[in-house]
Structures are given as C-alpha cells and as structure tokens.
Amino acid sequence: MKKVLIATVKPFAPVAVKKINKIFKKAGYEVQLIEKYNSKQDLLDAVATVDAAIIRSDKFDAEVLNAAKNLKIVVRAGAGYDNVDLQAATKNDIVVMNTPGQNANAVAELAIGLAILGIRELFSGKPGGELRGRTLGLHGFGFVARNVFRIARAMGMKVIVYTQYSKDAAAAIGLKVTHSLEELYEKSDVVSIHVPAKGEHIKSVSYKVLKHLKDGSILVNTARKEVINEPDLVKLMGKKQGVKYMSDVTPDCEKEFSEKFEGRYFFTPKKAGAQTAEANLNAGVAAAEQIIDFFEKGDIACKVN
C-alpha cells in the first residue's frame, strides 16, 4: 500500500482535504496528514516512511528530501515550486511536480482586485479612478496572466503583453505583444507581473525597466518578491510620487515603504493568491490525481526537475 503525506503549514480547505482523502482511499492508498505543524522536526519525522507527498508553501529542502528514504514523488499544489530543492530531489531520484493552472483564476482575481484597490486610492475616501478604458500590461503570459486578460477585457480594459516564450499564443487571441519589457511598462497604466522566480526573471523588474512607468501607474505583483529589485523600486517610487505598488507578498524593505510611501502600497498579511476554497480544491485534487497517475501509469507530464 502506497503511503501519501499531506504536509501543509497553511492547510487546505476542509472540503479539499475530504476530496483528496476520498481519491486516495478509492485508489487503496494510505494518507498521513500534518497541518500547521510547529517545527521542521515534525516534517522530518513525517516524511521518513512515505512514498509520496503533497505540499503547498512547505519547504522541502535537501535535509527533508534526504530524510525521506521511500519518497518517489512530491507534488506542489500550485504553480510555483521554489520551495522545493530540485537539485536535491533529482539526486535522490524524487520526481517533483506542480499543478499548473489550478490556482490561476484565484490569483488572477486577486491581481485585478489589487489593481482596483490601487486605482480607488485604497478606499481611503479620496477620489480615485476606474480601470475601464485604461491599459493593462501583462509581464508574462502563463495561466494566471491569461485569466487576468479574460477578466480585464470584460471590464473594458485594453490589454498588452510582453512575453518571450508565448508570443504566438498571445497574438492568436488578439493581444498586442510589445517588443520589449521597457515598452510594456511605458505604455501601461497598470502592470501585472506573472513570471516565475527563477533564472532571468530574478530581479528582472529593475530600475532599467521601472523608470519607464508612467507617474500615476500601478504595479501589481502576485508572483514572487524575488522578481523585484526592491532598492530600485524604492528609488523609482521616490522619484515618481504617483506610482503605487500592490502585492500579496511583503517585500524585505517593508519598513521603507511604511516610512516613505503611505497610501501608495498594499501588502496582504501573507501570500494570498491561492487562498480560496476553489483553488484549494482544484490544486489538491490535481495533486492527488497526479500522484496516482505517476504510480499506476508512469505519468510524469507535470514534472519540473
């Protein structure tokens, strides 16, 4: 009997846990659940004997992966997987997967919500603006960005995109693809960031790009803080007094924001993009089905290492 660990410091919604358990029970798999665990040792103890694991933002570093002697697959229920040490997983012959697209609508709705919050002056009572008729620039064109496009277009926004790898897909649905990232930032009233925190994207939102923002524009980040060059963002916001930064990830320089940019930023208390019951259910169910397909059919379609 295969043994599956569901390790979630930030637990799935109860309805998702119930559905995941039902899927594994039907397949004849045993489920071990640890939620809101207090220490890394709890996680180390839990992974020791399992064949598979489903995680969310939980850290699966080399120490955890080395302790998991029977582990064959880890599925990150969500899109990002920077919380898993891919090199250590590969060294231990562990397949790592994500669940692309399952959280996309939830994150997209949050991105649009943050844009609305920004343009309405954080609902402070000051007169704000409307998104209709304004230009939204998509920095990246993955699953989340495509959902943002769908919502923004329904709201009457003009949408443009900069993408290196999905130009044909963007053009096929009528999106104008800018020639450069600088052009995207220059032409947009709202920029929404949708790139992974890896490789060329790390600190790619630098002053070289940011200086092209219109004074009065809104920068929305529902990706990762690592894609932002934070000192450069602080510098830009100091020069252009109308720029706002809205994110569901708190930057390391939060203190500078609170001291210098009151009323021009908003950060959720913790990463919130996938924090909906629907996204929990979608990603959790996908993760369970991927584990079963891996063991029963050898399916590695969502492998990321």
Stockholm file with secondary structure:
# STOCKHOLM 1.0

chainA/1-305         MKKVLIATVKPFAPVAVKKINKIFKKAGYEVQLIEKYNSKQDLLDAVATVDAAIIRSDKFDAEVLNAAKNLKIVVRAGAGYDNVDLQAATKNDIVVMNTPGQNANAVAELAIGLAILGIRELFSGKPGGELRGRTLGLHGFGFVARNVFRIARAMGMKVIVYTQYSKDAAAAIGLKVTHSLEELYEKSDVVSIHVPAKGEHIKSVSYKVLKHLKDGSILVNTARKEVINEPDLVKLMGKKQGVKYMSDVTPDCEKEFSEKFEGRYFFTPKKAGAQTAEANLNAGVAAAEQIIDFFEKGDIACKVN
#=GR chainA/1-305 SS CCEEEEEESSCCCHHHHHHHHHHHHHHTCEEEEEESCCSHHHHHHHHTTCSEEEESSCCBCHHHHHHCTTCCEEEESSSCCTTBCHHHHHHTTCEEEECTTTTHHHHHHHHHHHHHHHHTGGGSSSCCCCSTTCEEEEESCSHHHHHHHHHHHHTTCEEEEECSSCHHHHHHTTCEECSSHHHHHHHCSEEEECCCSSGGGTTCBCHHHHTTSCTTCEEEECSCGGGBCHHHHHHHHHHCTTCEEEESSCCTTHHHHHHHCTTSEEECSSCCTTCSHHHHHHHHHHHHHHHHHHHHHCCCTTBCC
#=GC SS_cons         CCEEEEEESSCCCHHHHHHHHHHHHHHTCEEEEEESCCSHHHHHHHHTTCSEEEESSCCBCHHHHHHCTTCCEEEESSSCCTTBCHHHHHHTTCEEEECTTTTHHHHHHHHHHHHHHHHTGGGSSSCCCCSTTCEEEEESCSHHHHHHHHHHHHTTCEEEEECSSCHHHHHHTTCEECSSHHHHHHHCSEEEECCCSSGGGTTCBCHHHHTTSCTTCEEEECSCGGGBCHHHHHHHHHHCTTCEEEESSCCTTHHHHHHHCTTSEEECSSCCTTCSHHHHHHHHHHHHHHHHHHHHHCCCTTBCC
//
